[in-house]
C-alpha cells in the first residue's frame, strides 16, 4: 500500500466507475485507489426494489484495510456518509462532492418529480440529465464526453436505476439528524451553478459535523470530477494530508 493510504471513490446514481477517469491518474501516483461500481450500476449486481442506503454501502466493507479515505459524488456521497456512520473506525476522512443535504420542501418536490418522470420515460430522464449537467459551452467543447456520459446512463438496468434513485431522493433526510455523530474530517465541495446539490447544502453539511469545511468551485455545475478534476483531486489530497485547500482563484472556502 502506498504511504498515503487507500482512497475509495464512489460515483453517482446512474453512472459508474468511469466517472473518476480524470481524477484517478494523479491520485494513483500517491495512494491506493479503488473505484467500485455501486450495487445496481456497471458490473455490480442488481439493486433490488426497496434497497436501502445501508445496502448500497455494504460492499465497501471488503475494500482496503484499516481506515480509508472515502470520496463520494452525489449518491456516492450519501453512501459514503452512511458507511462512515456505521463503521467510524474504517474512515479517516470523508470528501463529499456535489452532495445533497437537508433538502427543502421545494427541492424534495423537484427530486421526487424526477423520480416519477424516470418511472414514466427513462430515456427522456437521461436526456434531461445531460441538459442539466452540461452547460452549452462545455458540451460544445467536449461533445464526445457528453455522449459518453449519456451512453453510461442509457446502459442502466431500469429496475436497478429506479431502486437507487429512490434511495437518492430520500436518503438525505435519513442522514441529516445523524451528521453530528460523524467523527472524521469532512470536506463538502460543490459547483457554484449546481441547482440540485447547492453551495448552501455543502455549507450546511460542513457546519453540522464536528470537523467540517466546504468549498465552492466557481462557474461549475454538477459533474465536478469530469468538469473540474483538478479541483476534486486537490480536495482529496488535502484531506489525505489534513491541510488547507489550494483551489483556483475565485473558489470559495469556508
N, C-alpha and C positions, 0 to 999 in steps of 0.2 A: 504494500500500500504506500502511496505517496505520503510524504511527511505532512502535507496539508490536510490529509484526511479524505473522507468519502463524501461526495455530493450526489444527491438523488434529485433529478429534475422531473417534475410531474406536469404533463400537458393539460390542456383544457378540454371541455366537452366537445365531442365530435372530431377532435384532432388526434394526433398520435405522436410518437417519439420524434418524428422529423421536425416537430415544432422547434426543437433545440439545435438544429443543424448549424446555425450560425453562432451558437454560444459554446458548444462542446469543444471545438478545437483548441481554444485558448484555455479553457478550464482543465482539459485533459493534460495539459503541459504541467499542471501544478497539483492535481489531485486525481483520485479515482472517481470516475463519473459513471453513474447509472441513469439510463433514460428509459424506464419501463413503460410499456403501454398499460394504461389503466384497464380494469375489467370492462368488457364491452367495447373496446377500442383496438384497432390494429390487429395484432396477432394474439391478443389476450382472449381468454374465454368470454363467452357472452355474459352480460349483466342481466340478471333476471328481473322481471317486473317486481316492484316492491323492494328492490335492493336499497341499502342504506349507505350513509357516508362511511360508517364503520366497515361495511362490506368492501367498499372500494379501497379502503386503506389497508385491509388485511394482508394483501400480498407483500407489503413493504417490510413486514417482519423478517422476511428472508433475505433482505438486501443489506449488504455491508455488515460490519461488526462494530460493536461499541456504539458510541454516539456519532451520528451522521449529521450532515448539513442538508436540510430539506429545503427545496425550492419548488414552489407551486405556482402555476399560472392558471388563473380563473378557477375552473372546477378543481384543478390540481392544488390551488391554494387552500380550498376548503378541505380537501383530502389531507393535505399536509398538516393543517391545523388540528384536525381530528386525531391524526396519528400522534402528534406532539402532546395532546391532552391525555391520550390513552397510554402512551409509552414515554413519559418525560425523560427517563434515563437514556433513551435512544436518540435524543435530538439535541445537538449542540447549538444549532442556530436555525432560524426559520426565515426564509425570504419569500414574501408573498407578492407576486407580480400580477397586476390587473385583478386584484381581489375584490370580492363583494363583501359587504358587512352591513348589518342592521338596515336593510332596505326600508325606505319609506313606503307608505301605502301606495303612492303613485308608482314607485319603482317596482314594487311587487306586482302590481297590476300589469305593468309592462312585460315583466319576465314571464308571468303566467299566461299572458296573451300570446307570447311567442311559443310557449309550450303547446297551447291549444292549436295554434297555426301549424305547428310541426305535425301534430296528430292528423290534421286535415290534408296537408300538402307539404311533405317533407322536402322535395326538391326545391320548391319555392322558398322554403325557410333557409336552405343553404345559400341560395342566390341572394337573399336579403342579408345574410350574414356577411357575405363578401362585400356588399354595398356599405354595410356599417363599418367593417373593419379596415377597408382600403379607401383612403382618400383618392379623389380623382387624379391628383398629382402623383401619388405613389403608384397607383395602378398603371398610369401611363408610363412611368419609369421602369416598372418591373411587371409587365403584363403576364409573363410566364409564371411568376411567383403566385399571383392571384389565381391563376388557373390550376397550379399545383395544390394550393390550399382548397380550392373548390373540389378537386378530384378526391382529396382525402375526405372531405365532408360527404361526398356522394358515395364513397365506399362504405359508409357506416351501415351496420345491420339495424334496420328500423326499430325493432323492439328494444335492442340494447341502447340505442341512442335515446329513445324516449324514456327509458328507465333512468339513465344517467342525467338527462336534462331535468327530470322530475326532482332528483336529488339537488341539482344545481339551483333550481328555482326556489327551494325551501330551506336548504341547509344553513344559510347564514343565520336564520332565526334560531336554529338549534345551537349554534356555536356562540352567539353573542353573549349570553349570560355566563358562559364558561371562560371567556377570554381572560379575565383577571387571574385565572389559575395558570396561565402559560408561563413557564419558568425560563425558557431560552430567550436570548436576544432576538428581537423580531424587527425586520425591516419590511415595510409595505411601500411598494412603488407602483405608480400608475401613470397613464398618459394624460396630459392636460385636457385632451379632447375626447376622452373615453366617456360616453354617456351612461354606460352600464356599470362600470367599475370606476367610480368617480374619485377625483382627488379628495373629496370630503370623506369618502369611505376609508381611504388609506390613512388620512389624518385621524379619523375616529379609531381605527384599529390600533394605531401607534399609541394613542392616548389611553386605550383601555387595558393594555397589557403592562406588566411591570417594567419591562425593558424594551421599549418600542421607539422607533423612529420612522419617518416617512419621507418619501421623495416623489416629486412630480417631474416628468420629462416633458418639456415644452413642445407644443405642436403635435404630440403623438396621440394615436388612437389606442386600440385595444391590444394589437399583436406586438407588444414590445419585444419579445425575443426575436422576431423577424424584422420589425421596423427599426429598432434601436438595440441591436445585440450588444454593442459596446457598453451601453448604459447598464444593461442587465448583467453582463459579465462583471463589470466593475462592482455592481451591487453585491453579487455573490462573493467575489474575492474580498470585499470589505467586510462581509460577515465572517468569512473564514478567519481573517486577521484581526477582527474586532477593532477596526479603525474607521476614521471618518471617510465618507464617500468623496470621490473626486469626479463629479459629474460635469457635463458640458455647461458652458456659460448659459445662464437663463434657467437652469434647473432649480427647483425649489426644494429645500431640505428643511425638515423640522426635527 
